[in-house]
């Protein structure tokens, strides 16, 4: 069973085709990178997969569940979590509160049980707190647990978003340019973290511009160009694919020479 | 330490509230006190939507009107007991909130505000024009005094204490809401709806829940109003009242529990002073609104808590101290 699957996914805005017939398969326990030049449709694809944008046609399957998902929360409940290119933290809340919201979002405790504080609600609350603390520790923010999210340095805000997404215990995690604004050392730490997320049991779909980072960390790479998937394979296969070199790396290389 | 301070503050406020009717001598002043409590309950309900989720839903006075008319009509025309009439009002207001919510959950900002404002207008128009049932602009008179456990509460002091008990229950429920998962989710929705959805929070249901809760508080406040004054008419439930309720929340401190109550009490009193007292009170009233919005966007409750944390512990648990090791990109 695949963690994430798109079949014949097409997205059009009026006359503009953002995605055309995209068949993407993200296998479990895999770091799958999605690359492509600016405007290739990477973020569009993430938005369709996470339910934020409705596809014009085609299907998205998360964790083998094809339940009709109409909102991002439905997709999240099928086991998909994501981070945002422009951070979407609960900026006034503490680190722990941010992650706790993720940990208890899908624990099935209804409003009434929550208000009454039933034994089950209290048990679920304790479990959520433990899961939140564990996720905070996992990304390395244990020292900042009580800090207000909005006051954290930028890099730590990115880590916090990852922790919050992980706290939902996803089958697949979408990371939208997690390394933006990072220095090389931080990128190295990020690569280690992404590997640790995979080894923990979640598949990762990674959108990232930094080629060395992608080549170093990805198990599989899909290349998107003008809304079409033009290649898929291991980093070595993709790097040597003439179509990719033309569309992407080639252009970069030429720029580098010029 | 902090909770001890809060606890003693709560006891002090309750003590003042309990003693107030004994100190106040004139019937008129007691009437203002009663109105302050009813307003406080109304504003507390408004806090669920505008305070917690920061969705500016301006139909709140419509729910207040539904509660008031349900009590007025059921007790005068159908001989229903005040308690049952109040529950009926809560039910009708909740169903109305459910419908409004389903229709407006997808709206944001000024679209939401205008659509919900429309609901308030509709309620007032129905109350004015459905003359056979509501008595039109003449309203409904002769509404009986409230009862509690079968005892008629004819004295204003008794009605005051009834309102105080109801308000205390409302505040306690809200404190519970805020301390649980629901409160955290409402706060999450306020800060980033996209993120809340992406985590699996059903934000549409959360919006509905908060609107229904706010409508229920509004309806209870309306029922108390009807039984306290014995009279309801459409012009009570005006857009001007909606703006006053909004001002009470903003001045008091949206998203807090003490704030809406404080704001309601103060803004119930100020206009009364402006009416009977010095003409400058009106000016003070206007300037206060202006100053609060510009320089104290978190309201009186926000001012109080920042003053407290300044005095007591400059480095609070949640103090936002930016760490020195900056991350360079």
Interface residues (C-beta under 8 A of the other chain):
Chain A: X50 X52 X71 X72 X73 X76 X77 X81 X82 X84 X88 X89 X90 X91 X92 X93 X94 X97 X100 X101 X102 X104 X105 X106 X109 X111 X114 X115 X117 X121 X125 X144 X146 X147 X148 X150 X151 X152 X153 X154 X155 X156 X164 X165 X168 X181 X182 X183 X186
Chain B: X173 X176 X177 X180 X181 X182 X184 X185 X187 X188 X191 X192 X194 X195 X196 X197 X198 X199 X200 X201 X202 X203 X204 X209 X317 X318 X320 X321 X322 X323 X325 X326 X327 X328 X329
